[in-house]
Amino acid sequence: MPKVNIKRDKVNQINENKKTALVTGASKGIGRAISIRLAEMGINVAVNYNTSSSQAEDLVKTLQGIGVESFAIKADVSNLDEVEKMIHQVNETWDGIDILVNNAGIIDDNLLIRMSVEAWDRVISTNLNGTFYCTRGVLRNMIKQRWGRIINIGSVVGIRGNIGQANYSASKAAIIGFTKSLAKEVAKRGITVNTVTPGYINTDTVDTLPKKTKDTIMTWIPQGHFGEADDIAHLVAFIASDKSDYMTGQIVSVDGGMAI
């Protein structure tokens, strides 16, 4: 009987079954936390960024240190050509994307009466069109392999609205409808589509808010404190896993009770 190298066979099996993820807007904040948590699950992570190249490269080193493959890839998700090139590069590197986390997003706040068309278009193009471009780009391979996870990062503002954020609120509310519709389209293909809607999370965006604004926001949160990026990352990790097989089309709020 030939000698079997059990250890090597086990490693080969793990490598063959190792999943790959593309996380958009991954270089900092919630995207960074999600990328780290996925890497801790043994998932290879492509780190998308638009402007934060040094932070993206730092994250790649962190993920490689955890023991997975990772690389940074620059692309503006509001640009269809750049998205298609990004997805092609990831597919060429890893032979497909199993998990897509649509995290990239921007804000450009103002009262609607003062909001420019350019500000409206920028937010819709990045937050909504970017989600569409990236999702459509990975879908064919997921359908072919009959397994996939599409995880959209929405916002509590897309549920309850907010003064001065009509563009942002509209983009995030639209993602809810997008999620529910696509979930029905691909449910029988082994693909789940869900949205996580964070509340106010301790990130650079929240850190720059004036104290008076923070104090006002705090009155909206039943738990009485801001969340952490890891709060979002742990939920995304569950949705990305096989343990969430029977969960699709769901909008899950992580917001300290704001959406109640």
LUMDREN-483155 format. One record per residue (C-alpha): x, y, z. Coordinates in Angstrom, 2 decimals, padded with zeros to 5 digits. Layout:
# LUMDREN-483155
NODE       c1       c2       c3
NODE        X        Y        Z
...
# end
This chain:
# LUMDREN-483155
NODE       c1       c2       c3
NODE   000.00   000.00   000.00
NODE   001.46   003.41  -000.96
NODE   002.36   005.73   001.88
NODE  -000.06   008.65   002.21
NODE   001.14   012.01   003.45
NODE  -001.92   012.91   005.52
NODE  -000.62   016.34   006.43
NODE   000.09   017.30   002.80
NODE  -003.23   015.87   001.59
NODE  -005.05   017.92   004.22
NODE  -003.25   021.11   003.20
NODE  -004.05   020.50  -000.47
NODE  -007.71   019.97   000.36
NODE  -007.82   023.23   002.33
NODE  -006.19   025.11  -000.55
NODE  -008.66   023.66  -003.05
NODE  -011.61   024.65  -000.88
NODE  -010.29   028.06   000.21
NODE  -012.73   030.81  -000.63
NODE  -011.93   034.22  -002.01
NODE  -013.48   037.58  -001.23
NODE  -013.48   041.02  -002.79
NODE  -014.11   043.80  -000.28
NODE  -014.67   047.24  -001.78
NODE  -013.63   050.33   000.15
NODE  -011.54   048.01   002.29
NODE  -008.57   050.11   003.31
NODE  -009.99   051.56   006.54
NODE  -012.91   051.61   008.94
NODE  -015.62   049.01   008.48
NODE  -014.03   047.61   005.31
NODE  -010.75   047.01   007.07
NODE  -012.44   045.26   010.00
NODE  -014.43   043.05   007.62
NODE  -011.30   042.11   005.66
NODE  -009.45   041.11   008.82
NODE  -012.34   039.01   010.10
NODE  -012.68   037.19   006.76
NODE  -008.93   036.51   006.74
NODE  -009.23   035.04   010.24
NODE  -011.72   032.59   008.72
NODE  -009.07   031.52   006.18
NODE  -010.56   033.47   003.27
NODE  -008.28   035.13   000.71
NODE  -009.12   038.84   000.43
NODE  -008.71   041.29  -002.44
NODE  -008.48   044.76  -000.90
NODE  -010.15   047.38  -003.08
NODE  -009.36   051.04  -002.56
NODE  -009.72   054.26  -004.50
NODE  -007.44   056.84  -002.84
NODE  -005.98   055.30   000.34
NODE  -003.14   053.30  -001.22
NODE  -000.79   053.25   001.80
NODE  -003.57   052.10   004.12
NODE  -004.57   049.41   001.63
NODE  -001.00   048.10   001.41
NODE  -000.73   048.09   005.21
NODE  -003.92   046.04   005.38
NODE  -002.59   043.57   002.81
NODE   000.47   042.99   005.01
NODE  -001.80   042.44   008.01
NODE  -003.92   039.90   006.12
NODE  -000.86   038.06   004.80
NODE   000.43   037.97   008.35
NODE  -002.76   036.18   009.36
NODE  -001.90   033.51   006.79
NODE  -004.04   034.17   003.72
NODE  -003.35   035.50   000.25
NODE  -004.15   039.16  -000.30
NODE  -003.41   042.02  -002.64
NODE  -004.55   045.60  -003.05
NODE  -006.33   046.76  -006.18
NODE  -007.21   050.34  -007.07
NODE  -010.60   051.00  -008.64
NODE  -013.28   053.66  -008.43
NODE  -016.44   051.58  -008.11
NODE  -018.49   054.33  -009.78
NODE  -016.49   053.72  -012.96
NODE  -017.72   050.67  -014.86
NODE  -014.49   050.23  -016.83
NODE  -012.38   050.23  -013.66
NODE  -014.72   047.77  -011.96
NODE  -014.57   045.36  -014.89
NODE  -010.75   045.51  -014.92
NODE  -010.64   044.95  -011.15
NODE  -012.88   041.89  -011.28
NODE  -010.94   040.50  -014.24
NODE  -007.69   040.84  -012.28
NODE  -009.12   039.09  -009.21
NODE  -010.57   036.31  -011.38
NODE  -007.23   035.85  -013.12
NODE  -005.44   035.65  -009.77
NODE  -007.82   033.36  -007.90
NODE  -010.07   031.83  -010.55
NODE  -013.23   033.50  -009.29
NODE  -014.76   035.51  -006.46
NODE  -016.87   033.60  -003.94
NODE  -017.77   036.47  -001.61
NODE  -018.44   040.08  -002.56
NODE  -018.72   042.74   000.13
NODE  -020.07   045.98  -001.34
NODE  -018.72   048.34   001.28
NODE  -017.42   051.32  -000.73
NODE  -019.44   054.44  -000.13
NODE  -019.21   058.21   000.17
NODE  -021.19   061.07   001.65
NODE  -021.68   064.60   000.29
NODE  -024.17   066.19   002.66
NODE  -026.34   069.24   002.24
NODE  -029.95   070.27   002.52
NODE  -031.74   069.27  -000.67
NODE  -032.51   072.87  -001.63
NODE  -028.76   073.57  -001.60
NODE  -027.59   070.24  -002.99
NODE  -025.87   070.37  -006.36
NODE  -026.61   067.92  -009.13
NODE  -022.95   066.91  -008.97
NODE  -023.22   066.05  -005.26
NODE  -026.34   063.98  -005.90
NODE  -024.73   062.14  -008.81
NODE  -021.46   061.45  -006.98
NODE  -023.20   059.73  -004.08
NODE  -025.64   057.76  -006.22
NODE  -022.88   056.73  -008.64
NODE  -020.58   055.40  -005.92
NODE  -023.03   053.93  -003.45
NODE  -025.71   052.54  -005.76
NODE  -024.20   052.21  -009.22
NODE  -020.99   050.84  -007.70
NODE  -022.97   048.13  -005.94
NODE  -024.68   047.26  -009.23
NODE  -021.44   047.21  -011.24
NODE  -019.55   045.02  -008.77
NODE  -022.43   042.63  -008.18
NODE  -023.16   042.11  -011.86
NODE  -019.45   041.55  -012.46
NODE  -019.15   038.64  -010.02
NODE  -022.55   037.07  -010.56
NODE  -021.86   034.92  -013.62
NODE  -019.09   032.95  -011.90
NODE  -021.19   032.50  -008.76
NODE  -024.07   031.14  -010.84
NODE  -021.71   028.78  -012.64
NODE  -020.32   027.35  -009.40
NODE  -023.74   027.45  -007.70
NODE  -022.42   029.16  -004.59
NODE  -021.87   032.76  -003.64
NODE  -022.31   035.43  -001.03
NODE  -023.23   039.02  -001.89
NODE  -023.15   041.20   001.19
NODE  -024.11   044.84   000.86
NODE  -023.29   047.46   003.47
NODE  -026.26   049.79   003.77
NODE  -027.01   052.30   006.50
NODE  -029.59   053.01   009.15
NODE  -030.07   056.30   007.28
NODE  -031.47   054.28   004.39
NODE  -034.22   053.10   006.75
NODE  -035.04   056.17   008.83
NODE  -033.69   059.06   006.72
NODE  -031.66   062.00   007.97
NODE  -031.70   065.76   007.46
NODE  -029.09   066.85   004.93
NODE  -028.56   063.35   003.55
NODE  -031.25   062.92   000.91
NODE  -028.70   061.64  -001.60
NODE  -027.02   059.25   000.82
NODE  -030.33   058.04   002.25
NODE  -031.73   057.45  -001.24
NODE  -028.67   055.46  -002.28
NODE  -028.80   053.23   000.79
NODE  -032.59   052.77   000.63
NODE  -032.22   051.69  -002.98
NODE  -029.72   049.02  -001.94
NODE  -032.44   047.48   000.23
NODE  -034.72   047.07  -002.79
NODE  -031.77   045.84  -004.85
NODE  -030.99   043.21  -002.22
NODE  -034.50   041.85  -002.00
NODE  -034.96   041.68  -005.77
NODE  -031.62   040.02  -006.51
NODE  -032.07   037.56  -003.64
NODE  -035.21   036.27  -005.37
NODE  -033.44   036.04  -008.74
NODE  -030.52   033.89  -007.55
NODE  -031.95   031.98  -004.57
NODE  -032.07   028.67  -006.45
NODE  -028.47   029.07  -007.60
NODE  -026.91   028.69  -004.16
NODE  -026.27   032.43  -003.89
NODE  -027.44   034.53  -000.97
NODE  -027.85   038.30  -001.02
NODE  -028.13   040.25   002.22
NODE  -027.61   043.78   003.51
NODE  -026.11   044.88   006.81
NODE  -027.22   048.36   007.88
NODE  -024.81   049.93   010.37
NODE  -025.78   052.77   012.63
NODE  -023.19   055.27   013.83
NODE  -019.89   053.43   014.09
NODE  -016.63   054.75   015.53
NODE  -014.81   055.47   012.27
NODE  -013.01   058.48   010.81
NODE  -016.32   059.86   009.52
NODE  -017.94   059.83   012.96
NODE  -014.77   061.03   014.68
NODE  -014.83   064.26   012.69
NODE  -018.38   065.18   013.74
NODE  -018.72   068.16   016.10
NODE  -019.39   067.25   019.73
NODE  -022.83   068.89   019.60
NODE  -023.79   066.70   016.65
NODE  -022.51   063.58   018.41
NODE  -024.51   064.46   021.51
NODE  -027.67   064.84   019.41
NODE  -027.10   061.54   017.62
NODE  -026.58   059.79   020.94
NODE  -030.15   060.67   021.94
NODE  -031.37   058.63   018.95
NODE  -029.57   055.45   020.06
NODE  -031.39   053.40   022.72
NODE  -028.16   051.68   023.79
NODE  -026.57   055.09   024.33
NODE  -023.24   054.57   022.55
NODE  -021.69   054.31   019.10
NODE  -020.81   050.93   017.68
NODE  -017.44   049.53   016.64
NODE  -016.33   048.36   013.21
NODE  -015.92   044.84   014.62
NODE  -019.66   044.77   015.39
NODE  -020.28   044.91   011.65
NODE  -017.40   042.59   010.76
NODE  -018.62   039.74   012.97
NODE  -022.06   039.79   011.34
NODE  -020.58   039.94   007.85
NODE  -018.38   036.96   008.71
NODE  -021.43   034.94   009.71
NODE  -023.28   035.85   006.51
NODE  -020.19   034.91   004.48
NODE  -020.04   031.47   006.07
NODE  -021.89   028.25   005.30
NODE  -023.79   028.71   008.56
NODE  -025.99   031.33   006.88
NODE  -027.13   029.10   003.99
NODE  -030.84   029.61   004.71
NODE  -030.61   033.39   005.07
NODE  -031.20   035.59   002.03
NODE  -032.92   038.84   001.14
NODE  -032.51   040.08   004.70
NODE  -031.79   043.58   005.96
NODE  -030.03   043.33   009.31
NODE  -029.47   046.44   011.41
NODE  -026.49   046.82   013.71
NODE  -027.25   050.23   015.16
NODE  -027.80   050.10   018.91
NODE  -031.56   050.19   018.33
NODE  -031.79   053.28   016.08
NODE  -033.99   051.56   013.51
NODE  -036.57   050.40   016.06
# end
